[in-house]
Amino acid sequence: MSDTKREIERKYEATSDTRVPDLTRVRGVARVADAGTADLDAVYYDTPGLRLAAHSVTLRRRTGGGDPGWHLKLPVSPGVRDEIGAPLADDVPPDLAALVRAHTRGDTLTPVVRLRSSRDVRHLLDGDGTLLAELSTDTVRAERLGPGGRTARWTEIEVELADGADPALLDAVDTRLRKAGVHPATSPSKLDRALRETGTPPPAPHPAPGPDATAGDHVLAYLRAQADALATHDAGLRRDQPEALHDLRVAARRLRSALRTHRKVLDRAATDPIARELRRLGRELGLDRDQEVLDTRIDAALHTVPRTLQLGPVRGRLTRWSAARGADARGRVLQVLDSDRHLALLDRLDALLADPPLRPAAAKAPEKVLAKAALKDHARVAARLERALALPPGPDRDTALHATRKAAKRARYAAELAAPALGRPARRLAKDMKRLQRLLGDHQDSVVTRRALRELAVQANGAGEPSFTWGLLYAREEAEATARERELPDAWAAVRTRGLARALER
């Protein structure tokens, strides 16, 4: 993978007459050093429909300055982006193209804007001469590429935090600049401003639901957020970020749950096929994630077993077993994400959100519609949990508790969706369901782990190795599952729905 760095910066409006105040009055800044002027020439690439810009993603090829090359910037949070760099080349580097495939969907990346900047750089240093931040004043000339291209000019100030510096410094610099009459930029990036001032701007993000929002507005806002998360975590997974696979699966699960829960809001004739594809996606991605969780759980359990009770080559046995089950796991996941079927799913989600098949309930006030949906999912949990706990301990109860866990996830997601409209009662239900889900998840992890431990014991026995340690861990897992089952009635008794029920009475 290409080089990556975290970029934390603030941008400000400026003119040729703007004066930067004395920043040595900012706490921690002992000296401001002139670092010279650089001429930068950057060509930005995007799809014809500006899909990257619509998601605040920028891809450029830049020459000049101290960091020439290809740069892909992925948003992390306001003012924070991850910049992935690659050496200069004529064409878009394949590594960078792969990171934005969930956005481009096979569309060609072509030059859309050229920015030529004269950058006046100053370094903010502490008493030891350590770089705290870089302040640059950029005089920019933007040119829209293609037929009928227009140009624009502006000046802006950018303050970028140095690696390892305290982010609080940016707040202090911001205060000093504002007092001097320097105001934050209205555009989040140079590319965004260039597109707005030279022609067709990128598609505007949908605003968050306001006080007059309908039930449909809230459901669509939730679906859009999860659809965006699919693309975000797609890139994270390709970058080997630790929780990206888990987060991608959660986004798919939340999408599917919302589509199933809100069939009164969206026509299921359009949403059911998408929900089925999301279920398939979750299962295909889940195979390797489940193995990862299993490996971690058994490894952690082994660390608690005294050496005197680790009989035989247990570590070697676990390593070989894990390697055999997880061989080329990353390759399998990327194959799923790169498949035409997956890209078609993303296109269908976009089409659904662009022209949603709304039903009459979508136009109603959100309080009753969302509360009713959340309470219906809550009732499903109650029925499944009651049925599961009535069964004797054993495989049937384990299966029933796993089904309850799935229902609890769905109820939790329904409450999360409703929270912006319903407030505290929905947030409280989501919190309660999360606790219940965690207990049921621990129980299911124990069930799956016991199956794996039995398999390890059989393999060890067949190879002439002692199976004692695997049996010991099996017994511990069995006790763990029993303990979780004992906690379930109290956890369920603590689930509070009175606030949501009152919403239906108004």
KEGU-30979 format. One line per field, with one value per residue (C-alpha): residue number from 1; x, y, z. Coordinates in steps of 0.2 Angstrom, whole numbers. Layout:
REM KEGU-30979
resi <- NUM | ... $
X <- X | ... $
Y <- Y | ... $
Z <- Z | ... $
END
This chain:
REM KEGU-30979
resi <- 1 | 2 | 3 | 4 | 5 | 6 | 7 | 8 | 9 | 10 | 11 | 12 | 13 | 14 | 15 | 16 | 17 | 18 | 19 | 20 | 21 | 22 | 23 | 24 | 25 | 26 | 27 | 28 | 29 | 30 | 31 | 32 | 33 | 34 | 35 | 36 | 37 | 38 | 39 | 40 | 41 | 42 | 43 | 44 | 45 | 46 | 47 | 48 | 49 | 50 | 51 | 52 | 53 | 54 | 55 | 56 | 57 | 58 | 59 | 60 | 61 | 62 | 63 | 64 | 65 | 66 | 67 | 68 | 69 | 70 | 71 | 72 | 73 | 74 | 75 | 76 | 77 | 78 | 79 | 80 | 81 | 82 | 83 | 84 | 85 | 86 | 87 | 88 | 89 | 90 | 91 | 92 | 93 | 94 | 95 | 96 | 97 | 98 | 99 | 100 | 101 | 102 | 103 | 104 | 105 | 106 | 107 | 108 | 109 | 110 | 111 | 112 | 113 | 114 | 115 | 116 | 117 | 118 | 119 | 120 | 121 | 122 | 123 | 124 | 125 | 126 | 127 | 128 | 129 | 130 | 131 | 132 | 133 | 134 | 135 | 136 | 137 | 138 | 139 | 140 | 141 | 142 | 143 | 144 | 145 | 146 | 147 | 148 | 149 | 150 | 151 | 152 | 153 | 154 | 155 | 156 | 157 | 158 | 159 | 160 | 161 | 162 | 163 | 164 | 165 | 166 | 167 | 168 | 169 | 170 | 171 | 172 | 173 | 174 | 175 | 176 | 177 | 178 | 179 | 180 | 181 | 182 | 183 | 184 | 185 | 186 | 187 | 188 | 189 | 190 | 191 | 192 | 193 | 194 | 195 | 196 | 197 | 198 | 199 | 200 | 201 | 202 | 203 | 204 | 205 | 206 | 207 | 208 | 209 | 210 | 211 | 212 | 213 | 214 | 215 | 216 | 217 | 218 | 219 | 220 | 221 | 222 | 223 | 224 | 225 | 226 | 227 | 228 | 229 | 230 | 231 | 232 | 233 | 234 | 235 | 236 | 237 | 238 | 239 | 240 | 241 | 242 | 243 | 244 | 245 | 246 | 247 | 248 | 249 | 250 | 251 | 252 | 253 | 254 | 255 | 256 | 257 | 258 | 259 | 260 | 261 | 262 | 263 | 264 | 265 | 266 | 267 | 268 | 269 | 270 | 271 | 272 | 273 | 274 | 275 | 276 | 277 | 278 | 279 | 280 | 281 | 282 | 283 | 284 | 285 | 286 | 287 | 288 | 289 | 290 | 291 | 292 | 293 | 294 | 295 | 296 | 297 | 298 | 299 | 300 | 301 | 302 | 303 | 304 | 305 | 306 | 307 | 308 | 309 | 310 | 311 | 312 | 313 | 314 | 315 | 316 | 317 | 318 | 319 | 320 | 321 | 322 | 323 | 324 | 325 | 326 | 327 | 328 | 329 | 330 | 331 | 332 | 333 | 334 | 335 | 336 | 337 | 338 | 339 | 340 | 341 | 342 | 343 | 344 | 345 | 346 | 347 | 348 | 349 | 350 | 351 | 352 | 353 | 354 | 355 | 356 | 357 | 358 | 359 | 360 | 361 | 362 | 363 | 364 | 365 | 366 | 367 | 368 | 369 | 370 | 371 | 372 | 373 | 374 | 375 | 376 | 377 | 378 | 379 | 380 | 381 | 382 | 383 | 384 | 385 | 386 | 387 | 388 | 389 | 390 | 391 | 392 | 393 | 394 | 395 | 396 | 397 | 398 | 399 | 400 | 401 | 402 | 403 | 404 | 405 | 406 | 407 | 408 | 409 | 410 | 411 | 412 | 413 | 414 | 415 | 416 | 417 | 418 | 419 | 420 | 421 | 422 | 423 | 424 | 425 | 426 | 427 | 428 | 429 | 430 | 431 | 432 | 433 | 434 | 435 | 436 | 437 | 438 | 439 | 440 | 441 | 442 | 443 | 444 | 445 | 446 | 447 | 448 | 449 | 450 | 451 | 452 | 453 | 454 | 455 | 456 | 457 | 458 | 459 | 460 | 461 | 462 | 463 | 464 | 465 | 466 | 467 | 468 | 469 | 470 | 471 | 472 | 473 | 474 | 475 | 476 | 477 | 478 | 479 | 480 | 481 | 482 | 483 | 484 | 485 | 486 | 487 | 488 | 489 | 490 | 491 | 492 | 493 | 494 | 495 | 496 | 497 | 498 | 499 | 500 | 501 | 502 | 503 | 504 | 505 | 506 $
X <- 0 | 6 | 12 | -2 | -2 | -16 | -19 | -27 | -30 | -40 | -44 | -48 | -54 | -41 | -37 | -21 | -22 | -25 | -12 | -8 | -7 | 8 | 6 | 19 | 6 | -2 | 3 | 17 | 22 | 39 | 44 | 37 | 50 | 48 | 50 | 49 | 38 | 33 | 24 | 12 | 3 | -11 | -23 | -38 | -47 | -65 | -79 | -90 | -103 | -91 | -94 | -78 | -81 | -99 | -91 | -77 | -64 | -50 | -38 | -24 | -8 | 4 | 21 | 31 | 34 | 41 | 29 | 26 | 16 | -2 | -12 | -29 | -37 | -51 | -62 | -61 | -70 | -72 | -55 | -47 | -42 | -31 | -19 | -12 | 2 | 10 | 25 | 22 | 16 | 6 | -9 | -19 | -10 | -20 | -18 | -27 | -40 | -44 | -47 | -61 | -69 | -85 | -87 | -82 | -91 | -81 | -82 | -67 | -57 | -53 | -45 | -58 | -49 | -32 | -26 | -10 | -5 | 9 | 11 | 20 | 24 | 28 | 32 | 26 | 40 | 41 | 55 | 66 | 63 | 51 | 38 | 20 | 11 | 13 | 4 | 3 | -5 | -10 | -14 | -24 | -29 | -42 | -46 | -60 | -54 | -65 | -76 | -81 | -69 | -70 | -57 | -57 | -45 | -44 | -32 | -34 | -25 | -22 | -15 | -10 | -5 | 13 | 14 | 13 | 8 | -7 | -23 | -28 | -15 | -26 | -40 | -28 | -22 | -41 | -45 | -30 | -35 | -53 | -49 | -39 | -54 | -49 | -64 | -65 | -67 | -84 | -78 | -70 | -57 | -49 | -57 | -74 | -72 | -65 | -79 | -92 | -84 | -79 | -95 | -106 | -103 | -103 | -120 | -124 | -125 | -143 | -146 | -150 | -168 | -175 | -190 | -203 | -195 | -207 | -205 | -198 | -185 | -178 | -178 | -169 | -156 | -152 | -151 | -140 | -128 | -126 | -124 | -110 | -102 | -101 | -90 | -80 | -76 | -73 | -58 | -53 | -53 | -42 | -30 | -30 | -38 | -41 | -60 | -65 | -72 | -82 | -89 | -93 | -103 | -112 | -117 | -124 | -133 | -140 | -146 | -155 | -163 | -170 | -177 | -186 | -192 | -199 | -209 | -223 | -212 | -204 | -212 | -205 | -207 | -192 | -182 | -184 | -172 | -159 | -161 | -158 | -142 | -136 | -139 | -128 | -115 | -115 | -113 | -99 | -89 | -94 | -84 | -67 | -73 | -80 | -63 | -54 | -65 | -63 | -44 | -43 | -55 | -46 | -29 | -34 | -41 | -25 | -16 | -26 | -21 | -6 | 9 | 7 | -10 | -5 | -2 | 5 | 9 | -7 | 0 | 6 | -10 | -20 | -8 | -10 | -29 | -31 | -20 | -29 | -46 | -41 | -30 | -31 | -45 | -41 | -41 | -58 | -65 | -58 | -65 | -82 | -80 | -73 | -87 | -99 | -113 | -107 | -105 | -123 | -129 | -121 | -129 | -146 | -144 | -140 | -155 | -167 | -161 | -162 | -180 | -187 | -202 | -212 | -228 | -241 | -233 | -218 | -227 | -233 | -225 | -210 | -215 | -229 | -222 | -205 | -210 | -223 | -209 | -197 | -210 | -214 | -196 | -195 | -210 | -201 | -187 | -198 | -207 | -190 | -182 | -197 | -197 | -178 | -178 | -192 | -182 | -170 | -151 | -144 | -143 | -161 | -160 | -143 | -151 | -166 | -155 | -145 | -161 | -165 | -149 | -153 | -169 | -161 | -149 | -164 | -173 | -157 | -155 | -173 | -171 | -155 | -164 | -179 | -167 | -165 | -184 | -189 | -175 | -171 | -184 | -176 | -158 | -162 | -170 | -155 | -143 | -154 | -154 | -135 | -133 | -144 | -136 | -119 | -125 | -132 | -117 | -106 | -117 | -116 | -97 | -96 | -107 | -96 | -80 | -85 | -88 | -70 | -63 | -71 | -63 | -46 | -48 | -52 | -38 | -26 | -32 | -30 | -12 | -8 | -7 | -16 | -33 | -34 | -31 | -45 | -57 | -52 | -56 | -72 | -78 | -74 | -84 | -99 | -98 | -97 | -112 | -122 | -117 | -123 | -140 | -143 | -140 | -153 | -169 | -162 | -156 | -172 | -182 | -171 | -177 | -187 | -201 | -213 | -207 | -210 | -226 | -232 | -227 | -241 | -254 | -252 $
Y <- 0 | 18 | 30 | 37 | 52 | 60 | 78 | 89 | 107 | 123 | 134 | 152 | 165 | 178 | 192 | 199 | 212 | 200 | 202 | 186 | 192 | 189 | 171 | 171 | 177 | 159 | 149 | 137 | 146 | 154 | 158 | 160 | 156 | 160 | 144 | 151 | 151 | 136 | 135 | 120 | 113 | 100 | 91 | 84 | 68 | 62 | 53 | 63 | 64 | 70 | 55 | 58 | 76 | 72 | 62 | 74 | 63 | 71 | 63 | 73 | 73 | 87 | 93 | 106 | 109 | 96 | 83 | 79 | 64 | 57 | 61 | 53 | 62 | 52 | 62 | 56 | 70 | 89 | 96 | 79 | 68 | 53 | 57 | 42 | 46 | 37 | 42 | 52 | 43 | 47 | 37 | 35 | 22 | 6 | 6 | 23 | 18 | 3 | 13 | 23 | 9 | 9 | 27 | 25 | 9 | 6 | 24 | 32 | 44 | 59 | 76 | 89 | 104 | 111 | 121 | 132 | 139 | 151 | 145 | 157 | 145 | 149 | 137 | 139 | 133 | 130 | 135 | 120 | 123 | 109 | 111 | 113 | 118 | 125 | 141 | 144 | 158 | 151 | 162 | 150 | 150 | 136 | 130 | 119 | 106 | 101 | 110 | 127 | 127 | 143 | 150 | 157 | 165 | 167 | 168 | 157 | 153 | 135 | 130 | 111 | 103 | 95 | 76 | 73 | 90 | 94 | 97 | 111 | 122 | 124 | 130 | 143 | 149 | 149 | 161 | 172 | 173 | 176 | 191 | 198 | 197 | 181 | 170 | 151 | 146 | 142 | 127 | 112 | 110 | 119 | 107 | 110 | 129 | 127 | 116 | 129 | 144 | 136 | 127 | 113 | 110 | 93 | 86 | 94 | 82 | 79 | 90 | 81 | 80 | 96 | 99 | 97 | 81 | 67 | 49 | 46 | 59 | 51 | 34 | 40 | 50 | 34 | 24 | 37 | 37 | 18 | 18 | 30 | 19 | 5 | 15 | 22 | 5 | -2 | 9 | 6 | -13 | -11 | -1 | -15 | -4 | -16 | -14 | -10 | -27 | -27 | -9 | -14 | -29 | -18 | -5 | -19 | -26 | -9 | -6 | -22 | -20 | -3 | -9 | -23 | -13 | 1 | -8 | 4 | 18 | 10 | -2 | -19 | -24 | -12 | -15 | -34 | -38 | -26 | -33 | -50 | -44 | -36 | -52 | -61 | -48 | -50 | -69 | -68 | -55 | -64 | -80 | -72 | -60 | -74 | -84 | -68 | -67 | -85 | -85 | -70 | -78 | -95 | -87 | -76 | -91 | -100 | -86 | -89 | -108 | -111 | -119 | -135 | -137 | -134 | -152 | -155 | -143 | -133 | -117 | -125 | -135 | -118 | -109 | -123 | -124 | -105 | -105 | -118 | -110 | -92 | -95 | -80 | -72 | -55 | -61 | -68 | -52 | -41 | -53 | -50 | -31 | -31 | -42 | -35 | -41 | -30 | -15 | -18 | -18 | -1 | 6 | -1 | 7 | 24 | 22 | 18 | 34 | 45 | 40 | 31 | 21 | 30 | 23 | 34 | 32 | 41 | 58 | 56 | 64 | 53 | 51 | 38 | 29 | 27 | 23 | 10 | 2 | 1 | -6 | -20 | -25 | -25 | -36 | -48 | -49 | -52 | -67 | -75 | -73 | -80 | -95 | -98 | -97 | -110 | -123 | -134 | -131 | -138 | -135 | -130 | -117 | -111 | -109 | -100 | -88 | -84 | -79 | -68 | -60 | -56 | -48 | -38 | -30 | -26 | -18 | -8 | -1 | 4 | 13 | 22 | 27 | 34 | 43 | 60 | 61 | 53 | 58 | 50 | 36 | 29 | 32 | 23 | 8 | 7 | 7 | -7 | -17 | -15 | -23 | -37 | -40 | -40 | -54 | -64 | -61 | -68 | -83 | -86 | -84 | -97 | -109 | -106 | -108 | -124 | -131 | -126 | -133 | -149 | -149 | -145 | -159 | -172 | -166 | -167 | -184 | -190 | -184 | -193 | -177 | -174 | -166 | -162 | -143 | -141 | -150 | -139 | -123 | -132 | -133 | -115 | -110 | -120 | -112 | -95 | -98 | -104 | -88 | -77 | -86 | -82 | -64 | -63 | -61 | -46 | -38 | -40 | -34 | -18 | -14 | 2 | 6 | 17 | 33 | 26 | 18 | 36 | 43 | 32 | 38 | 56 $
Z <- 0 | -3 | 10 | 22 | 34 | 44 | 39 | 52 | 45 | 45 | 30 | 30 | 18 | 13 | 0 | -6 | 8 | 22 | 36 | 46 | 65 | 76 | 80 | 93 | 105 | 103 | 118 | 114 | 98 | 101 | 84 | 66 | 53 | 34 | 24 | 7 | -8 | -18 | -35 | -36 | -51 | -47 | -59 | -50 | -56 | -54 | -63 | -76 | -62 | -49 | -38 | -28 | -24 | -19 | -5 | -1 | -8 | -19 | -30 | -38 | -48 | -41 | -46 | -37 | -19 | -7 | -10 | -28 | -34 | -33 | -18 | -13 | 2 | 11 | 24 | 42 | 51 | 49 | 46 | 46 | 31 | 28 | 13 | 4 | -8 | -23 | -34 | -50 | -65 | -80 | -75 | -59 | -48 | -47 | -28 | -27 | -40 | -30 | -14 | -23 | -33 | -21 | -28 | -46 | -50 | -66 | -72 | -79 | -69 | -79 | -76 | -71 | -63 | -63 | -49 | -50 | -33 | -27 | -9 | 4 | 19 | 37 | 51 | 68 | 80 | 99 | 110 | 105 | 86 | 84 | 71 | 78 | 62 | 45 | 39 | 21 | 11 | -6 | -21 | -32 | -50 | -55 | -72 | -76 | -89 | -104 | -116 | -110 | -96 | -85 | -73 | -55 | -43 | -25 | -10 | 6 | 22 | 27 | 44 | 45 | 61 | 61 | 65 | 83 | 88 | 100 | 90 | 103 | 95 | 80 | 91 | 99 | 81 | 76 | 90 | 86 | 67 | 71 | 82 | 68 | 56 | 47 | 44 | 41 | 23 | 17 | 6 | 14 | 0 | -14 | -26 | -19 | -21 | -39 | -44 | -38 | -46 | -63 | -67 | -61 | -42 | -35 | -29 | -12 | 3 | 10 | 25 | 42 | 46 | 53 | 66 | 52 | 44 | 40 | 45 | 27 | 29 | 45 | 37 | 21 | 31 | 41 | 25 | 16 | 31 | 31 | 12 | 14 | 27 | 15 | 4 | 18 | 26 | 9 | 7 | 26 | 23 | 7 | 18 | 31 | 45 | 60 | 62 | 44 | 40 | 55 | 52 | 34 | 40 | 52 | 39 | 28 | 43 | 48 | 30 | 29 | 46 | 41 | 25 | 34 | 49 | 38 | 26 | 30 | 24 | 9 | -4 | 0 | -19 | -22 | -5 | -2 | -17 | -10 | 8 | 1 | -7 | 9 | 18 | 5 | 7 | 26 | 25 | 13 | 23 | 39 | 36 | 38 | 52 | 62 | 60 | 66 | 81 | 85 | 84 | 96 | 108 | 109 | 109 | 124 | 133 | 131 | 139 | 155 | 156 | 167 | 157 | 168 | 160 | 142 | 137 | 120 | 106 | 109 | 102 | 86 | 84 | 85 | 73 | 60 | 62 | 60 | 45 | 36 | 39 | 36 | 21 | 8 | 19 | 12 | -6 | -4 | 4 | -10 | -23 | -15 | -15 | -33 | -40 | -53 | -41 | -27 | -38 | -44 | -26 | -23 | -39 | -33 | -17 | -25 | -36 | -22 | -12 | -27 | -31 | -15 | -17 | -3 | 5 | 13 | 30 | 24 | 24 | 42 | 57 | 63 | 81 | 79 | 64 | 70 | 88 | 82 | 71 | 86 | 97 | 85 | 84 | 103 | 104 | 92 | 104 | 119 | 110 | 104 | 121 | 130 | 118 | 120 | 139 | 140 | 131 | 141 | 139 | 123 | 105 | 102 | 116 | 108 | 91 | 99 | 108 | 92 | 84 | 98 | 96 | 78 | 83 | 97 | 84 | 73 | 88 | 93 | 75 | 74 | 90 | 84 | 68 | 78 | 91 | 81 | 81 | 97 | 108 | 125 | 125 | 109 | 114 | 130 | 121 | 109 | 125 | 133 | 117 | 115 | 132 | 129 | 112 | 120 | 132 | 118 | 107 | 121 | 122 | 104 | 103 | 117 | 106 | 91 | 101 | 109 | 91 | 86 | 102 | 99 | 82 | 89 | 101 | 88 | 77 | 92 | 97 | 79 | 78 | 95 | 105 | 122 | 120 | 139 | 136 | 123 | 134 | 149 | 138 | 132 | 150 | 153 | 138 | 144 | 161 | 152 | 142 | 157 | 166 | 152 | 151 | 170 | 166 | 153 | 163 | 173 | 157 | 149 | 164 | 163 | 145 | 145 | 132 | 142 | 133 | 116 | 121 | 126 | 109 | 102 | 114 | 109 $
END
